[in-house]
């Protein structure tokens, strides 16, 4: 029986208060993947494989190494009906919230080999690469398409915890999901970013970008254990909760960048001693807020994207894109989370 209030999830599919706790147990998750200790749970491995390799036909996506929070969030959405799929909905409703977390952590920690990439015509592959890495400008309806890597990371490696990797994911699965977004069938993106992008792509372009990502292999894992440990130590010293810890972010550098980009021309920002305007709200206590700009979950992944390109995340915002890159955004986010 699902223990989370379903009405809350349906109203706020990516609510800032839905978190992925550290108590998730991947060992318990593996037991659930094979049907549970008493064999009362539909085994995940029958479709997704024991290690999460999935099915190259695209019917069952690759889960191995996918961000744990993202997988957990999809199970929550299947159970609540926020993401429509009759098979997955019935399976997700068999699980408690703790079991969802355990399964997600198991697959996130798993590794699985890749199937051989599909053979793709060079011109199709190049079109897909263009959309993925650079986006499209001056579309027939006058609507640009943001590059996929802006949110999904370099080479489609993902942007945990919210945004999944695309590199190595099966083309039929990516294509199907984009078509579902395009046709208003899949709707579990509270900001409608994927829906808007899919509607601007032709079905031919959807196919091209899906094929491109299946041929891409994510970069080899970096030795991030030391980086993570250093970041967590720094966050602890600044009394910043771990879920707001920005990996690779330096608060001191971030404060200097905030001054450099003139953010205080609109926002009063504690600790930044430059000309202060009052067009925008004060950012005092920003680290305690649940939302960015009143509607975007206040989490590091979203904040770093927001700082880079606010109009893309929320077309109604008056906050301009200042040309901030990802590294700078991480530093700036790290400083903003010290404002508690």
Secondary structure, DSSP 8 states (H G I E B T S, - for coil): ---S-HHHHHH-TT-TT----TT--HHHHHHHHTT-TTS-S--THHHH-TTS---TTSSS---TT--HHHHHHHHHHHHHTSS--HHHHHHHTTS-HHHHHHHHHHHHT------------HHHHHHHHHHHHT-B-S-TTS--B--THHHH-GGG--BTTTB---TT--HHHHHHHHHHHHTT-----TT-HHHHHHHHS-HHHHHHHHHHHHH---------HHHHHHHHHHHHHTT--GGG--TT--HHHHHHHHHHTTGGGTS--TT--S----SS---TTGGG-SEETTTEE--HHHHHHHHH-HHHH-TT---------HHHHHHHHHHHTT--
